[in-house]
Amino acid sequence: LEVEAEAVSHICQMVEGMPLALELAAPWIKSMSCSEIATEIERNRDFLSARLQNVPERHRNLQAIFVQTWEGLSKGEQAVFQRLAVFRGGFSREAATVVAGASLPLLSSLLDKSLLRWETKTEGNGRYQIHELLRQYAKEKLLEARNTASETLAHHARYYTDFLAQRLDDLLGGRQIGALLEIEAELANIRAAWVWAVEQG
């Protein structure tokens, strides 16, 4: 562990501590280093699959679990969940409503089904989070619907460029620290929106 600690930590971060993902990664240490396992997980989520015959089919890989979960969602839940995949590093309720058309009941339903997490900050403002592996699966579903994907990415970019524009006066005036903290919380989303906007010219 002393030699592999950094790679082990990287694996845990990539799967965000998901117990099944860690169990599926663990048997590979018989034939690969932890850094090689981490590289394979980065390349292909399907790498995390069980080779043991005594494991139930639904637990043999993460893809099977994601498919089963997806099929259990209503059409409305599917539509919102796939759109939420455009967010990086979490998002506010307002952002979810504007970008993904997510109503509070739909967000609550996705929370109840453990597809979202709610993280409350000390000052009372919370953010929704999606497990990164679930976000990747949802993004695959979003990209299958090309028109919806383009529209959602455009809404995301517009929301976060507006978000920055609304803080310009604050950055130049007396509320710099507050504005910088708000921007820092959304930095991953701002970067993703900026990259998309540049790609679109």
N, C-alpha and C positions, 0 to 999 in steps of 0.2 A: 504494500500500500504506500509506503514512503516514496517509492519510485513512480508509482502510477497515480498518486493522489490528485494531480492536476487533471488528468484524463478522466478519472472517476468523477470528480466534481463537474467536469464538462458534460459528461453523460447525464448526471443527475439534473443539471440545469436544462439540458435540451429536452428531457422528458418531464421536467418540472416535478420530479419526485413521484411520478405515477407508478404505483407498486407493480402493476402488471408489466409495464414497459421495462422496469428494472429486472423483474424476474425473467423476461424474455431476452434481455441483454446478457444476464449473468452466465448462462452456459457457454457463451462464445469465448470466455476467458481460457477455456481448455485449448483453444487453437489460435487465439489472436491476443495481441496486447490491447489494453484498454484504449489507447490512443487510436488503434486501428478500428476498434469497435465504434468509437465516437465518430470517426471519419465515415464509416459505413452508414451509421444512423443519419448523418448529415446528408449523405448522397441519396438514401432511399429509406423511407419510413417502413416499407415492407420487410426490410432486413430484420426487424423485430418480430420474429415468428418462432413458435415452439417447434422443435424437432422431435419432441417426445410423443409417443403414441397414446400415453395414458392421460393426456391433457384433453379436456372437452373441446370439441371443434370450435365453439364460440370463443374460447380463450387461447386459441393457437396463434392468433396474430391480432394486432390492433385494428387492422383494416376490417376484420370480421365484426369486431365490437362496434366500430364506427358505422358500418353499414347497417347493423341491427338497430342502433340508436337512431340513425337517420330515417330508416323506414318506419320507426315508431312515432315520428313527428307528423303533425298536421301539415297541410300545404302552406298555411300561413307561417307556421314555425320554421319550416324549411326555407321559405322565401327570405325571412328575416335573418335566420342564422347564417345562410350563405352570404348575405350582404354584409353581415358583421365581420366577415373574414378580412375586409379591407383595412380594419383598424389594427394598429400596432401599439403595443404597450398599454392597452386598456383604452377606455372611452367613457365619456359622460352620458347621462341619459339624454341630454339635449342633442349631442352628436349622433347618438343612435337613432333618435327620432328623425333628424334632418337628413342624415346620410342613408340610413337603412330602412326608414319608414317603420321603425319599431315602436309599437305602443307599449305602455307600461304593463298591461296584462300579458303581452307576448314576452317581454323581458322577464317578467316574474315566472312565467311558465318555463322558459329556458333555464332560469335559476333553479327552479324546482327539479328539473331533469338533469341538473349538474353539468349543463353545457356552458354555463356562465358562472363566474364567482363575483361576489360583491365585496369590495374592500373599502371600509370606512376609514377616512383619515381623521386625525385628531380634531381638526377644525370643523368636522361634521360633513364635509363634502366627500362623497364616495365615488368610486369608479368601478365600472364593470371590467372584468378580465376574462379572456378566453384562454384555456390551456393551449399552448403553441401547437401541439399535435392535432388537437381538434380544429384549430384555426386553419392549419394546412389542409385538412380534409374538407372543411367548409369552403376554402378557396378553390379547391379542385371542382367542387360542385358549382361554385359561382362561375368559373371559367367555362364550364360546359354550356352555360347560358350566356353567350357572348354579348348580346344586346344589354342584358341586365348587368353584366360585369362592366361594360363600358360606361353605362349610365351611373352605376354606383361609384366607380372610381372617379368619375367627373364630379359627382356630388361631394365625395370625400375631399378632393383637391380644392374645390370651391369653398367648402366649409372651413378648411384649415388656412387657406390663403386669406379669407375674410377674417378668421380668428387673429391672424397676425396683423392685418391692416387695422383692426379695431384697437390694437394695443400700441400702435405707432406713437400716438400723442403721449401715452403713458411712458413709453421708453424715452421720449425726448423731454418729458416733464418731471413732475414730482412723485410719480408712482412707479419708478423704475424697478424697485425690488419686487413689488407685488406682480408686476407684469412679467418680469423675468422668471419668477416662480411658476406662474401660470403657463408660460411657454415651455419651461423645463418639463412640466408634467406631461405636455403634449409633444415633446420633441420627436419621438419615434413616428408619430402620425404626421407631424409637419415635414419631416424628411421624406416620408413615403409620398406625401402629396406633392412636394416640390419635385421629386424625381419624375413622377407621372406627368406633371405639368410641363416640365422641360421636354420629356419624350414626345408630348403632343404638340410641341412648338408654341 
